[in-house]
Amino acid sequence: MTNFSSARLTNLNARKVFITLLIIWVVVNLIQAFFMEILSDEAYYGLYGKYLDWGYYDHPPMVALLIRISSLIFKGNLGIRFMTVLLQIATILLVWKILNIKKPDASVIITFFIITGSISLFAAYGVIATPDAPLLFFTALFLFSYKKFLANQKWTVALLLSLSMAGLIYSKYQAILVIGFVILSDLKLLRSFKFWAAGILAIILLLPHIRWQFVNHFPSLQYHLVDRSKEFRWIYLLEYLPNQMAVFNPFILWAIGWVLLKYKPANQFNRSLYFLIIGFLGFFWLTALRGHVEPHWTIACSIPMILLITEKSRDDAKLLHYIKRYVLPSISLLIIIRVFLMGDSRFNRYLGYSGKEEKYKAIESVAGDLPVIFTGSFQKPSLYPFFTGKDATVISSLYSRQTQFDIWQFEKKYNNKPAFICVAAEGRSLVYGTGRLKFSGFKTDSLQTVCRMKIQYEFNEKTLQPGDSVKIPFTIQNTYDYDINFMNKVFPVEICLVLFKGEREYVLPVSLSVPVTRISSRAVIERELSAIIPGLPHGSYHLGISLNTLFGPSLNSSFTKIFIRDDD
């Protein structure tokens, strides 16, 4: 086997080399975790950790638990990221244990760390607190226990397999693919009583999360399987491979391609690794037919990539030479990027890696102790409390997606109370700050929101054309414990008809059979609206009824599918 350097390196104590590299790894990650500004997703998950639950709108609860533990030890950045740093060390140790290399020399250990450290997002998830960090750990634990299960189907191994499967799903829903592709690679598992017992125990362990999904009407399934679906665009397919090159490092992708094409699986365990890599990359490439694929969704197959490339590099001189010649130098670029991301450059501000604290401190200087109300998605109301320690929430609308804030419903605490509205409302908002710190908003003595009110309607027409007049009977239920004033001077409410076609929305004015001025607490009223269908492109639409305020039209009703045909 070709060694990296002189005989002196080969003679080094391998254990000391491993420990030294591991210490360097954790120190580098701790430094970056401390100095690199928190990202908006991390601040969002930070709120998960503050409000522990068995599930969340976007993800299972494992990331919340990790952040909660971190916050008990540290404040600030490490209060979010500390357990992520530690968990990656545990992941690396597990992957090394899976390899089970007998009497490794220093060059084998260094090769292992080069391969592991060169995978772009694997390295990033040793710093950035996301659900992917526990996903990687439990993927390694699952493969570790599966390999042991192949050798000896003891009950203790079956228990470990069960815990790893439950931990996987509590981390991220891509876990189902990890488990599924391993089963597909080894259908004999389905004839094993102990494997079935492990699966049943995993489901029992998952019951609290399943119950949470049921109580909250399965928001995660709705979001990931329905709401994220988009109209087909070629760009979704074309961007997939470049994005995967960024995730895994193009040199690593070439190396794993070499391994998959040149070598057949040596055993059942290796066969499962092949299934995981090909299955993940192929599955998510196919899902690009229904919308944008986030690059990091495939990160779980970095574990089998590390295992296979490390194993084959021990016997394949060409592969080892390639790692030395191309993969090793690529780490230098990754280090430069990591150092750069800890700075406060204009480019970092543009990407969202710096400059956020100054912005939200500026908003706090105007809002004072008032809760701040944002519009949009989860980013702003998550970052504001992280940097200021003050309350904030978001009023979602049809212009933005639903988030965990729609389950928390924090705005109910602030209704009919003073608040700072960080919204550019024409004729009411003032402009504060200058340059990149500029923001709009106004203070109110009494906030009013309507996003939790419920509208039900009947509409049986399936085909319409421009110029058609529609009449729709409907009811509005005030779910709040206080009256809603539709004539509020600051937050007036308008009933409107909404049509969606793909990502385009059309808000249509309506006429009411009887005007609505006020709805008492917990009351239900009946009305009928009339509207004219304007000249719109023909095709399929989704129709619903919304309450429109300065926060935008809110999601108050379900949507009915209709078709608008040409008017000729």
GIZIQUI-V240746 format. One record per pair of residues at least 24 apart in sequence whose C-alpha atoms are under 7 Angstrom apart, sorted by the first residue. I is the first residue (numbers start at 1). GAP is how many residues later the second one is. D is the distance in whole Angstrom. If there is no record, write none. Layout:
BEGIN
i->{I | I}
gap->{GAP | GAP}
d->{D | D}
END
This chain:
BEGIN
i->{1 | 1 | 1 | 2 | 3 | 4 | 9 | 10 | 10 | 10 | 12 | 14 | 14 | 14 | 17 | 18 | 26 | 29 | 29 | 29 | 30 | 32 | 32 | 33 | 33 | 33 | 33 | 34 | 34 | 35 | 36 | 36 | 37 | 37 | 38 | 39 | 39 | 40 | 40 | 40 | 41 | 42 | 42 | 43 | 43 | 43 | 44 | 44 | 44 | 46 | 47 | 54 | 54 | 54 | 55 | 55 | 56 | 57 | 57 | 57 | 57 | 58 | 58 | 59 | 59 | 60 | 60 | 60 | 61 | 61 | 62 | 62 | 63 | 63 | 63 | 80 | 81 | 81 | 81 | 84 | 84 | 84 | 84 | 85 | 85 | 87 | 88 | 88 | 88 | 91 | 91 | 91 | 94 | 94 | 95 | 98 | 99 | 111 | 112 | 114 | 115 | 116 | 117 | 118 | 118 | 118 | 118 | 119 | 119 | 119 | 120 | 120 | 120 | 120 | 121 | 121 | 131 | 131 | 134 | 135 | 135 | 135 | 135 | 136 | 138 | 138 | 138 | 139 | 139 | 140 | 147 | 158 | 158 | 158 | 159 | 161 | 162 | 162 | 162 | 162 | 163 | 165 | 166 | 166 | 166 | 178 | 181 | 181 | 181 | 182 | 182 | 182 | 185 | 185 | 185 | 228 | 229 | 229 | 230 | 230 | 230 | 231 | 231 | 231 | 232 | 232 | 232 | 236 | 236 | 236 | 237 | 237 | 237 | 240 | 243 | 244 | 247 | 247 | 251 | 251 | 252 | 255 | 256 | 256 | 259 | 273 | 276 | 277 | 277 | 357 | 359 | 360 | 360 | 361 | 367 | 370 | 370 | 370 | 371 | 371 | 372 | 372 | 372 | 372 | 373 | 373 | 373 | 374 | 374 | 374 | 375 | 375 | 376 | 377 | 378 | 395 | 396 | 397 | 397 | 397 | 397 | 398 | 398 | 398 | 414 | 415 | 415 | 415 | 415 | 416 | 416 | 416 | 417 | 417 | 417 | 418 | 418 | 418 | 418 | 419 | 419 | 419 | 419 | 420 | 425 | 448 | 451 | 451 | 451 | 452 | 452 | 453 | 453 | 453 | 453 | 454 | 454 | 454 | 455 | 455 | 456 | 462 | 462 | 463 | 463 | 463 | 464 | 464 | 464 | 465 | 465 | 465 | 465 | 465 | 466 | 466 | 466 | 466 | 466 | 467 | 467 | 467 | 468 | 468 | 469 | 469 | 469 | 469 | 470 | 470 | 470 | 471 | 471 | 471 | 471 | 472 | 472 | 472 | 473 | 473 | 473 | 474 | 474 | 474 | 475 | 475 | 475 | 475 | 476 | 476 | 476 | 477 | 477 | 477 | 477 | 478 | 478 | 478 | 478 | 478 | 479 | 480 | 480 | 481 | 481 | 482 | 482 | 483 | 483 | 483 | 483 | 484 | 484 | 484 | 485 | 485 | 485 | 486 | 486 | 486 | 487 | 491 | 491 | 492 | 493 | 493 | 493 | 494 | 494 | 494 | 495 | 495 | 495 | 496 | 496 | 496 | 496 | 497 | 497 | 497 | 498 | 498 | 498 | 498 | 499 | 499 | 499 | 499 | 500 | 500 | 500 | 501 | 501 | 501 | 538 | 538 | 538 | 539 | 539 | 539 | 540}
gap->{313 | 314 | 316 | 315 | 104 | 103 | 97 | 95 | 96 | 97 | 94 | 90 | 91 | 92 | 89 | 91 | 59 | 56 | 97 | 98 | 55 | 95 | 310 | 44 | 45 | 48 | 94 | 43 | 44 | 307 | 305 | 306 | 316 | 317 | 39 | 313 | 314 | 339 | 342 | 343 | 338 | 87 | 88 | 339 | 340 | 343 | 334 | 335 | 338 | 34 | 335 | 154 | 155 | 158 | 154 | 157 | 348 | 162 | 163 | 346 | 347 | 162 | 345 | 113 | 161 | 110 | 111 | 112 | 109 | 110 | 108 | 109 | 67 | 68 | 108 | 49 | 46 | 47 | 48 | 42 | 43 | 45 | 49 | 41 | 42 | 50 | 38 | 45 | 49 | 45 | 46 | 49 | 46 | 47 | 45 | 46 | 208 | 199 | 198 | 214 | 191 | 190 | 214 | 131 | 209 | 212 | 213 | 129 | 130 | 133 | 126 | 127 | 128 | 129 | 126 | 127 | 40 | 41 | 37 | 33 | 36 | 37 | 165 | 164 | 26 | 29 | 30 | 29 | 161 | 163 | 122 | 36 | 37 | 40 | 39 | 37 | 36 | 37 | 39 | 40 | 39 | 37 | 36 | 39 | 40 | 98 | 94 | 95 | 98 | 90 | 93 | 94 | 86 | 87 | 90 | 63 | 61 | 62 | 60 | 61 | 272 | 59 | 60 | 271 | 57 | 58 | 59 | 52 | 55 | 56 | 48 | 51 | 52 | 45 | 52 | 51 | 48 | 49 | 75 | 76 | 75 | 54 | 49 | 53 | 50 | 31 | 25 | 24 | 27 | 30 | 78 | 24 | 27 | 27 | 53 | 48 | 49 | 50 | 48 | 49 | 47 | 48 | 49 | 50 | 47 | 48 | 49 | 47 | 48 | 49 | 48 | 176 | 24 | 24 | 25 | 156 | 158 | 155 | 156 | 157 | 158 | 155 | 156 | 157 | 33 | 31 | 32 | 33 | 34 | 30 | 31 | 32 | 28 | 29 | 30 | 26 | 27 | 28 | 29 | 24 | 25 | 26 | 28 | 24 | 125 | 43 | 103 | 104 | 105 | 27 | 104 | 24 | 25 | 26 | 103 | 24 | 102 | 103 | 101 | 102 | 101 | 100 | 101 | 99 | 100 | 101 | 99 | 100 | 101 | 68 | 99 | 100 | 101 | 102 | 67 | 68 | 69 | 70 | 101 | 65 | 66 | 67 | 64 | 65 | 61 | 62 | 63 | 64 | 60 | 61 | 62 | 57 | 58 | 59 | 60 | 56 | 57 | 58 | 54 | 55 | 56 | 52 | 53 | 54 | 49 | 50 | 51 | 52 | 48 | 49 | 50 | 45 | 46 | 47 | 48 | 41 | 43 | 44 | 45 | 46 | 43 | 41 | 42 | 40 | 41 | 38 | 39 | 35 | 36 | 37 | 38 | 34 | 35 | 36 | 32 | 33 | 34 | 30 | 31 | 32 | 30 | 58 | 59 | 57 | 54 | 55 | 56 | 53 | 54 | 55 | 51 | 52 | 53 | 49 | 50 | 51 | 52 | 47 | 48 | 49 | 45 | 46 | 47 | 48 | 42 | 43 | 44 | 45 | 41 | 42 | 43 | 39 | 40 | 41 | 26 | 27 | 28 | 24 | 25 | 26 | 24}
d->{7 | 6 | 6 | 6 | 6 | 6 | 7 | 6 | 6 | 6 | 6 | 7 | 5 | 5 | 6 | 6 | 7 | 6 | 6 | 6 | 7 | 7 | 7 | 7 | 6 | 6 | 5 | 6 | 6 | 6 | 7 | 4 | 6 | 6 | 6 | 7 | 6 | 5 | 7 | 6 | 7 | 6 | 7 | 5 | 5 | 6 | 7 | 7 | 5 | 6 | 7 | 6 | 5 | 6 | 6 | 6 | 6 | 6 | 5 | 6 | 5 | 6 | 7 | 6 | 7 | 5 | 6 | 6 | 6 | 7 | 5 | 5 | 6 | 5 | 7 | 7 | 6 | 6 | 5 | 6 | 6 | 6 | 6 | 5 | 6 | 7 | 5 | 7 | 7 | 7 | 5 | 6 | 6 | 7 | 6 | 6 | 7 | 7 | 6 | 6 | 6 | 6 | 7 | 7 | 7 | 7 | 5 | 5 | 6 | 7 | 7 | 6 | 5 | 6 | 5 | 7 | 6 | 6 | 6 | 6 | 5 | 6 | 7 | 6 | 6 | 6 | 5 | 7 | 7 | 7 | 6 | 6 | 7 | 6 | 6 | 6 | 5 | 6 | 6 | 5 | 6 | 6 | 5 | 6 | 6 | 7 | 6 | 6 | 7 | 5 | 7 | 7 | 6 | 5 | 6 | 7 | 5 | 5 | 6 | 5 | 7 | 6 | 7 | 6 | 6 | 6 | 6 | 5 | 6 | 5 | 7 | 5 | 7 | 7 | 5 | 6 | 6 | 6 | 7 | 6 | 7 | 7 | 6 | 6 | 7 | 5 | 6 | 5 | 7 | 6 | 5 | 6 | 7 | 6 | 6 | 7 | 5 | 6 | 5 | 6 | 6 | 5 | 6 | 7 | 6 | 5 | 6 | 7 | 5 | 6 | 7 | 6 | 6 | 7 | 7 | 7 | 7 | 6 | 5 | 4 | 6 | 6 | 6 | 6 | 7 | 7 | 5 | 5 | 7 | 4 | 5 | 6 | 6 | 4 | 6 | 5 | 4 | 5 | 6 | 6 | 6 | 7 | 6 | 6 | 7 | 6 | 5 | 6 | 6 | 7 | 7 | 6 | 5 | 5 | 6 | 7 | 5 | 6 | 6 | 5 | 6 | 5 | 6 | 6 | 5 | 6 | 6 | 5 | 6 | 7 | 5 | 5 | 6 | 6 | 5 | 5 | 5 | 7 | 6 | 6 | 5 | 6 | 6 | 5 | 7 | 6 | 5 | 6 | 6 | 5 | 6 | 7 | 6 | 5 | 7 | 5 | 5 | 7 | 6 | 4 | 6 | 6 | 6 | 6 | 7 | 6 | 4 | 6 | 6 | 5 | 7 | 7 | 6 | 4 | 7 | 7 | 6 | 5 | 6 | 6 | 5 | 6 | 6 | 5 | 6 | 7 | 5 | 7 | 6 | 4 | 5 | 6 | 5 | 6 | 6 | 5 | 7 | 7 | 5 | 5 | 6 | 6 | 7 | 6 | 6 | 6 | 5 | 6 | 5 | 7 | 6 | 5 | 6 | 6 | 5 | 6 | 7 | 6 | 5 | 6 | 6 | 5 | 6 | 7 | 6 | 6 | 5 | 7 | 5 | 5 | 7 | 7 | 5 | 7 | 5 | 5 | 6 | 6 | 5 | 6 | 6}
END
